[in-house]
Amino acid sequence: MITRKFVTALKTFIGLLIGSCIGTPLYAQTHSHLNTILERGSLRVGTTGDFNPMSVRDTSTNQYKGFDIEAMEELAKDMGVKLEWVPTEWATLIPGLTADRYDLFAGGASLNVARAKVVAFTDPYIEAGTVPLILKSNAGRFKGWADINKKGVIVAVLLGTVFEEQARNHFSQATVKAIEKPANGFQEVLANRAQVTITSNIEAASLVQTYPALAVVGGGTDMRNKRPFAYPVQQGDPTWLTFLNNWIALKKSDGLFQRLEQKWLAQK
């Protein structure tokens, strides 16, 4: 619950952060996203709406829900600005940031070296891992990761995602099938066009509830590629990045992320 004392402290922090930058060479060269957002009165957030339960778009209402959706609603409220969603795709996530189409991306983005070369990341707010998804009827065939890395096995992943990179690294003997939206990896498995897909344990927990025919290989006890989730932003804007990092620290202390994990990520 946000208290008046917390809001006052946050506004004071913003003022001090902006004031400390005025008159410096960095401020003269660039106008931080933080300043622009406060002047504009709106926070532009890119999201895909296809990573349940981090970011989900209801096609009938065009509204978003999920872990990161609620986190961004909280961020906009704390900043005292309106929230503006900018629909994007995983394949164009980085170009969207570098082209300044949105101020940050939120929707379950994992931090990796390739992305960090071209965009900046905030401090992590949760950690996830990768698990394989199969049909329950194939549980006897695929008991572990080693059973997947064989000739004749098709692993379907969404083009341009971190899972495509991971699949190629883990399954050199199998056939990696990179597909484009509106198709998805788990749909390929359900349709028997692939035997396996890999995804975050976060999404897998939701998918096996929605589609009882699906199962996580080994019950999800063997997660690979454990990685932090963080919010990507443009490089070269330390004022904006510092503000977001401090906001994350404040909200961790406030218990926001713990509450969101319990609501959206706890397996029921």
C-alpha positions in Angstrom: 0.0 0.0 0.0 1.4 3.4 -1.1 1.6 5.9 1.8 1.7 9.7 1.5 5.1 9.5 3.1 6.4 7.2 0.4 5.0 9.4 -2.4 6.6 12.5 -0.9 10.0 10.7 -0.6 9.8 9.5 -4.2 9.0 13.0 -5.5 11.9 14.4 -3.4 14.2 11.8 -4.9 13.2 12.7 -8.4 13.8 16.4 -7.8 17.2 15.7 -6.3 18.1 13.4 -9.1 17.1 15.9 -11.8 18.8 18.8 -10.0 22.1 16.9 -9.6 22.3 16.6 -13.4 21.5 20.2 -14.3 24.6 22.0 -15.4 26.7 18.9 -16.1 28.0 18.0 -19.5 25.8 15.0 -19.6 22.7 17.1 -19.0 23.8 19.5 -21.7 24.3 16.8 -24.3 21.1 14.8 -23.6 17.7 15.3 -22.1 16.9 12.3 -20.0 13.8 10.2 -20.5 13.0 10.9 -16.9 12.7 14.6 -17.7 10.8 14.0 -20.9 8.3 11.7 -19.2 7.6 14.1 -16.4 7.2 17.0 -18.9 5.0 15.0 -21.3 2.9 13.6 -18.5 3.0 10.0 -19.8 5.1 6.9 -19.6 5.4 4.9 -22.8 5.9 1.2 -22.2 6.5 -1.4 -24.9 5.0 -4.8 -24.4 4.1 -7.8 -26.5 1.1 -9.1 -24.7 2.0 -12.7 -25.5 4.0 -13.9 -22.5 1.6 -15.2 -19.9 1.6 -14.3 -17.1 4.0 -11.4 -17.5 2.1 -9.6 -20.2 -1.1 -10.8 -21.7 -3.4 -8.9 -24.1 -7.1 -9.6 -24.2 -7.9 -9.4 -27.9 -11.6 -8.7 -27.3 -10.9 -5.6 -25.2 -7.3 -4.8 -26.3 -6.5 -4.5 -22.6 -3.3 -5.9 -20.9 -2.9 -7.8 -17.7 -0.1 -9.6 -15.9 2.9 -9.3 -13.6 4.7 -6.6 -15.5 1.5 -4.9 -16.4 0.7 -4.3 -12.8 4.3 -3.3 -12.1 4.2 -0.6 -14.8 0.9 0.6 -13.5 2.5 1.1 -10.1 5.5 2.9 -11.7 3.3 5.3 -13.6 1.3 6.0 -10.5 4.4 6.6 -8.4 5.7 9.0 -11.1 2.4 10.8 -11.3 2.0 10.3 -15.0 -0.4 8.4 -17.4 0.6 5.0 -18.7 0.7 4.5 -22.5 1.1 1.0 -23.9 3.1 0.6 -27.1 2.4 -2.8 -28.8 5.6 -4.4 -30.0 7.1 -7.8 -31.1 10.0 -9.7 -29.6 11.9 -9.5 -32.9 11.7 -5.7 -32.8 12.1 -5.1 -29.1 15.6 -3.7 -29.4 14.9 -1.6 -32.5 11.9 -0.1 -30.8 14.0 1.1 -27.9 16.8 2.4 -30.0 14.3 4.3 -32.2 12.8 5.8 -29.0 9.3 4.3 -29.7 8.9 3.7 -25.9 10.7 4.6 -22.7 11.2 1.1 -21.5 10.1 -2.5 -22.3 8.1 -4.6 -19.8 6.9 -8.1 -20.4 9.3 -10.7 -19.2 12.6 -9.6 -20.8 15.6 -11.7 -19.7 19.0 -10.1 -19.4 21.6 -11.6 -21.7 24.9 -10.5 -23.2 23.7 -10.1 -26.7 21.0 -7.7 -25.7 23.2 -5.9 -23.2 25.5 -4.9 -26.1 22.9 -2.6 -27.6 20.5 -1.7 -24.7 20.8 -1.0 -21.0 19.1 -3.1 -18.3 17.8 -2.1 -14.9 18.6 -4.1 -11.9 16.9 -7.5 -11.9 13.5 -7.8 -10.2 12.9 -11.6 -10.5 14.8 -14.8 -11.7 13.5 -17.4 -14.1 14.7 -20.5 -15.8 14.1 -22.5 -19.0 12.1 -25.8 -19.1 11.0 -28.0 -22.0 7.3 -28.5 -22.7 5.9 -31.7 -24.3 2.7 -33.6 -24.7 1.9 -35.7 -21.6 1.6 -38.7 -24.0 5.3 -38.3 -24.8 6.5 -38.2 -21.1 8.0 -41.7 -21.4 10.0 -40.7 -24.4 11.4 -37.4 -23.0 12.4 -37.8 -19.4 15.2 -35.2 -19.5 17.1 -32.7 -21.6 19.3 -35.4 -23.1 16.4 -37.2 -24.6 15.5 -34.1 -26.6 18.9 -33.6 -28.2 18.5 -36.4 -30.8 18.0 -36.6 -34.5 14.4 -36.6 -35.6 13.2 -34.5 -32.7 11.7 -31.1 -33.7 12.0 -28.2 -31.2 9.7 -25.3 -32.0 10.6 -21.8 -30.7 9.5 -18.3 -31.5 11.8 -16.4 -33.9 13.9 -13.7 -32.3 13.5 -14.8 -28.7 16.1 -15.9 -26.2 14.6 -19.4 -26.5 15.6 -19.7 -30.1 19.2 -19.0 -29.1 19.0 -21.5 -26.2 17.5 -24.2 -28.3 20.3 -24.0 -30.9 22.8 -24.2 -28.1 21.2 -27.1 -26.2 19.9 -29.2 -29.1 22.6 -29.4 -31.8 21.4 -32.9 -32.9 17.7 -32.0 -33.0 15.9 -29.8 -35.5 15.2 -26.3 -34.2 12.1 -24.9 -35.9 12.0 -21.1 -35.6 8.5 -19.9 -36.2 6.9 -16.5 -36.5 3.8 -15.1 -34.8 0.9 -15.6 -34.7 2.2 -19.2 -34.3 3.8 -20.2 -31.0 6.0 -23.1 -29.8 3.5 -24.7 -27.6 0.8 -24.6 -30.3 3.2 -26.5 -32.6 3.5 -29.2 -29.9 -0.2 -29.4 -29.4 -0.7 -29.7 -33.2 2.0 -32.5 -33.4 4.1 -30.3 -35.7 6.9 -30.5 -33.1 7.6 -32.7 -30.2 9.1 -30.1 -27.9 9.2 -26.4 -27.2 11.2 -24.5 -24.5 10.0 -21.6 -22.5 10.3 -19.9 -19.1 9.2 -21.9 -16.1 7.0 -18.9 -15.5 5.0 -19.3 -18.8 5.1 -23.1 -18.5 3.3 -23.0 -15.2 0.5 -21.1 -16.8 0.4 -23.2 -20.0 0.0 -26.6 -18.3 -3.0 -25.2 -16.4 -4.6 -23.9 -19.6 -3.7 -26.9 -21.7 -3.9 -30.2 -19.7 -2.4 -32.1 -22.6 1.0 -30.4 -22.0 3.6 -31.3 -19.4 7.0 -30.0 -18.3 9.8 -32.4 -18.9 10.9 -33.9 -15.6 8.3 -31.9 -13.7 10.4 -28.8 -14.0 13.1 -29.9 -11.5 15.9 -29.3 -14.0 15.8 -25.7 -15.1 18.5 -24.5 -17.5 19.7 -21.0 -18.4 18.7 -19.5 -15.1 18.5 -15.8 -15.7 17.3 -12.5 -14.2 14.4 -10.6 -15.6 15.1 -6.8 -15.9 13.6 -3.9 -17.8 15.5 -2.8 -21.0 16.0 0.9 -21.7 18.1 2.9 -24.1 21.8 3.1 -23.5 23.4 6.4 -22.6 20.8 7.7 -20.2 22.2 7.1 -16.6 19.6 9.5 -15.0 16.6 7.4 -16.2 18.4 4.1 -15.4 19.4 5.3 -11.9 15.8 6.4 -11.2 14.4 3.0 -12.3 17.0 1.1 -10.3 16.1 3.1 -7.2 12.4 2.6 -7.9 13.0 -1.2 -8.1 14.9 -1.1 -4.8 12.1 0.8 -3.1 9.4 -1.5 -4.4 11.3 -4.6 -3.3 11.5 -3.1 0.2 7.8 -2.3 -0.1 7.0 -5.9 -1.0 5.5 -5.1 -4.5 7.4 -7.7 -6.4 6.8 -10.4 -3.7 3.1 -9.7 -3.9 3.1 -9.9 -7.7 5.0 -13.2 -7.6 2.4 -14.6 -5.3 -0.4 -13.4 -7.4 0.9 -14.3 -10.9 3.7 -16.8 -10.6 2.8 -19.1 -7.7 1.9 -22.6 -9.0 -1.6 -23.5 -7.8 
